[in-house]
Amino acid sequence: MINTLLTRVPPDQLGDWRGAYDTMQGLTGDATFVEVFAQAPELLQFVMGQFYMPLFFGGRVEQRYKQLVRLKLSLEHGCRTCNKQNVPGALAAGITQAQVDAMDAYEAGPFTEAEKAVIAYADQVKMTNHQGHMTPELLARLRAHFSEPEILELGVVMAVISGMAKLSFVLELVEREPTCPFNPDVVA
C-alpha cells in the first residue's frame, strides 16, 4: 500500500467513484489516487470527467497518439502506478509490445513518422527536460501529420498528465519505479 499522508475515503464510502476505484485497483493493485481525491469530488470529477473522458479519450487527435505520449511520459517519469495502467491502455489502442519495448530508442524503433514525431514532442514536454523547446524541425515533423489545433491538444494532454504525475509524486499517491528521477529518498 502506498503511504500517503493524506486521508483516504474508504472504498465503501466512495459512492459514484467506486467504479473508478475498482478499475484502478484492478489495473494497478492500488487506488490511493481515487481514495484521496474522493475527499474533493469536484477535483476528481475534473480529472476523470473533464480531462480524461472528453479530451484524452475524445478530442481531435487519434487515441493511439495520446496513449503513446502518455506512456512515454510515465516511463520517463518513473511512475509505476501509471505504467501499470498505461501499458495496457497503449496496447489496447493498437500500440504493439515491440513499440513499448523500443520507447527509449524510438527514432530507430518500429514507429511511423507520425509516432516518432509525437514521441519527440513528449521528450520536450517531459518533466526531466528543463530545457524543453519546440524547434522549427520538430514543428515541421509534427505539421507533416497534425494540424496546429491537434499539436496544441497533444501539448495540453501532456501538460495535464505531467502536472498530475508531479502532484501525485509530491502527495505520495502513486508507486514509483526504482529509476524514478523524482524519488525523495535519493539525494541529488
C-alpha positions, 0 to 999 in steps of 0.5 A, a space after each residue: 500500500 502506498 503511504 500517503 499522508 493524506 486521508 483516504 475515503 474508504 472504498 465503501 464510502 466512495 459512492 459514484 467513484 467506486 467504479 473508478 476505484 475498482 478499475 484502478 485497483 484492478 489495473 494497478 493493485 492500488 487506488 490511493 489516487 481515487 481514495 484521496 481525491 474522493 475527499 474533493 469530488 469536484 477535483 476528481 470529477 475534473 480529472 476523470 470527467 473533464 480531462 480524461 473522458 472528453 479530451 484524452 479519450 475524445 478530442 481531435 487527435 487519434 487515441 493511439 497518439 495520446 496513449 503513446 505520449 502518455 506512456 512515454 511520459 510515465 516511463 520517463 517519469 518513473 511512475 509505476 502506478 501509471 505504467 501499470 495502467 498505461 501499458 495496457 491502455 497503449 496496447 489496447 489502442 493498437 500500440 504493439 509490445 515491440 513499440 513499448 519495448 523500443 520507447 527509449 530508442 524510438 527514432 530507430 524503433 518500429 514507429 511511423 513518422 507520425 509516432 516518432 514525431 509525437 514521441 519527440 514532442 513528449 521528450 520536450 514536454 517531459 518533466 526531466 527536460 528543463 530545457 524543453 523547446 519546440 524547434 522549427 524541425 520538430 514543428 515541421 515533423 509534427 505539421 507533416 501529420 497534425 494540424 496546429 489545433 491537434 499539436 496544441 491538444 497533444 501539448 495540453 494532454 501532456 501538460 495535464 498528465 505531467 502536472 498530475 504525475 508531479 502532484 501525485 509524486 509530491 502527495 505520495 499517491 502513486 508507486 514509483 519505479 526504482 529509476 524514478 528521477 523524482 524519488 525523495 529518498 535519493 539525494 541529488 
